[in-house]
Amino acid sequence: MTDYTAKADLHRYLRAGREALLWKLEGLSEYDVRRPLVPTGTNLLGLVKHVASVEAGYLGDVFGRPFGEALPWLADDADVNADMWATRDESRQSVIELYHRVWSHSDATIDALPLDAPGRVPWWADDRSDVTLHQILVHMIAETHRHAGHADIVRELIDGAAGMRKDNDNLPPADDGWWETYRATLEATARDAGGIGDADR
C-alpha cells in the first residue's frame, strides 16, 4: 500500500468521524445542544468544542504547525473541563466555525507531511512523546469516533434520534413497536441472567 493510499484512507475515516459528530447537532434547539444528559455533564456542543480543541493540538502543535488561534479554555489557568462545554457567549455557530477552521488547518498538515513525518506530543509521557503523523492520525480517528459515539447516545436521550451517519443510519428497519419489543426482550434477558424476578422490581 502506498503512502498516499494509506494516508487517504486514514484521512477519509477522520473526515467521516468529524461529519458524524457535527450531524448530531442538526435540528436541535440551543438548549438541547448544550444540556448535560449524564452525571459527568456530557453535552453535544461541548463534545464538538472539545474535539476541535484536541485536533488543533494534535495536528498542529505536535508537528510544529500551531493552529494560530488562542483557545483560552485550554490555558493552564482555565477552569477544569472548560473545553467540554460552550459558555453563553460561545454560540453554536462559533463552535462549528471553529471546528471547520481546525479541519482546514489539520487537512493542510495532513496534505503537507508524509505519514512517517516526526512529531512530539509534549503532554504525553517522555517515553512515548515522539510520534509520527501516522500514529497521530490513528489517535485522532479514535478520539473523534469515540466522541461521535458519545454524541450518538446523548442525541438519542434528547429526542430518540439515532444512527451512524446522515446518509446511512446503520440501524435495522423497524416497524412501529419494533424497538419497544426489542428493548423489552433485552430487559427480560438481562433480568433472567441477573437472577432478578418480577418480585424484585
N, C-alpha and C positions, 0 to 999 in steps of 0.2 A: 504494500500500500504506500503510495507516495505521500510525502509530507502535505502536499496540497489537498489530497483526498481526505487524509486523516483530519487535517485542520478544518476542512469544510464540514465534515461530519460532526465534529465537536461543536463548531460554531452553530450548526443547524439545531442541535439539541439545546444549546444555550438560548437561542432565539425562541424556540418553542416554549421553554420554561418562562421566559420573560412575558410572552404573549398570554400564556395561561394565567399568570399572576395578575396581569392588568385586566384581563377579561372578567375576573371575579368582582370588579368594581362596577361593571356596567349595569345601569338600570336601578341603582340604589340611591337612596337619599343621603344627604350629608351626615345625618345621624347614623344611618346603618353602616356607612363605610368606616366610621370611627368607633362604633360601640364595641366594648370589650365583651366577648361572649364566653370566656373561660376564666377561671380564677387568676391565671397569670396575665390577664389583660390583652391577649392576642386579638388584634383587630385588623381589618383589611388594609386600610390606608397606611397603618403603621408597618405592615409587612412590606408594602411597596417602598416606603421610605427606608426601611432597614436594608432591603436587598439592593436598592440603588446605592446606598452608602457603602455597603460591603464591596459591591462590584467596582465602585470608583477607586477603592483602595487596592484591591487585588489586581485589577487590570490597568492600574495607573501607577501608584507609588511603588509597587513591587518591582516594576520594570523601569523605574526612573522616568516615568511619564506621568507626572502628577495631573490629576483631573483639572485643577486650576480654579475651582470654586471652593470657597470656605464652607465647611459643613460643621457649624458650631455645635451640633448635638453630639459630635464625636470628640470634642475637645476634652482635655484632661479634667477640666473643672465642670464639665456638663453633668447634669443630673443622671443618675443611673437609669438606663433604658430610654434615654431621650431620643434615641433613633428608632424606637419601636412604636411611636405614636405621633400624630400630627397635632401641633398646637392649634388653637383657634385662629391664629394669624397665618397658618400654613394651609392654603386652600388645597382641595383635591387636585385642581388643575396644576397648581405649582409643584406638587409632589410628582404628578405624572410627567410634567415637562422636565423636571429634574431627572427622572428616570430615563427619559428619551435622550437627554443630553449625555448622560452617563453611557447609554448604549452607543452613541456616536463616538465618544472618546474610546470606549473599550474596543469597538469594532476597528478603529484606526490602529490600536495597539495590536490586535489580532492580525490584521492585514499586514502590518509592517514587520512583524517578527516571525522567525521560524519557530517551530514547536520546541526546539531544543534551546531557544534563547534563555539565558540565565536571568534569574531574578532573586530578590531576597525579601522574605516576609519578616520584618523586624518584630512583629508581635507574636511570632512563633518561637518555640524553644530553639536555642542555637544549633542543636544537633539536627534540626530539620528545616531551618530557615532558608537554606539555599535551595531554590526550586527552578523549574523550567516553566515555560509557557504551557506546555502540555499538562503538567501537574495542576497548574492554576486553572486551566480551562475545565479539567475534570472536577476540581474543587468547586468552581462556580456553577457548573451544571448541577452538582449535587445540592449545593446551597439553594439555588434558585428553585429547583424542583421540590425540594423539601418544603420550602415556604409556600410554593404553589399548592402543595398538598394541605398545608395548614389552612390556606385561604379557601380551599375547596370545602373543608369541614365547616369553617366559620360561615361561609356563604350558605351552606345547607341549613345551618342553625338559624340564619336570618329569615330566609324565605323558601327553603326547601329546594332551591336550585342546586343542581349538582352536575358534574361532568368534567371530562379531562380537557377538552378544547372546544372552542366555539364551533369549529367545523366537524367535530367528532366527539360526542359526549362519552363514548365508550361504555354506555350503560345498556343493559338489556331492554328491549322494547317491553313496555309494561302496560297492560290494560288497567282500567280503573280497579283499584283494590289490590293489585298485584304486590306492590311494595308493602302494604299493611300485612298481607298474608305471609310474605317472605320474612318480614321482621318478626312476626308472631312465631313463625317456625324457629327462627334463631333464638328467640327468648325462651321458648319451650325446651329447646335442645340444651341451652345453657343451664336452665334450672335443673333439668334432668341430670346433666353431667356434674353439676354442683351439689346434687342431693337436696335441692330446695323444692319442697312441695307447695301446693296451693295454700296450705295452712300457714306456711312460713312467710307469706307475703306481707 
